[in-house]
Amino acid sequence: MWPENWSAVKAFLSVSTQWNAIGRMDGSVYWQGLDYAGAERGFAMAEIAIDAALWADIRLMEAAARNRLNGSMETD
């Protein structure tokens, strides 16, 4: 991992339990993305200051994780 990404990785991992998910009739789960209110509180509790650049990095990680969790390797 590159050192310049560490802040984004640390921030993303601090809220990695804050996902919105929808159960489907077939028993599978559709992962929508992070619950931003929960993530904002998680950042505050971890004393992580989020600026526009860091938020953009977190959103990029969220999109990649969401796609992978939903079985897609495509990017947004």
Secondary structure by P-SEA (a helix, b strand, c coil): ccccaaaaaaaaaaaccbbbbbbccccbbbbcccaaaaaaaaaaaacccccaaaaaaaaaaaaaaaaaaacccccc
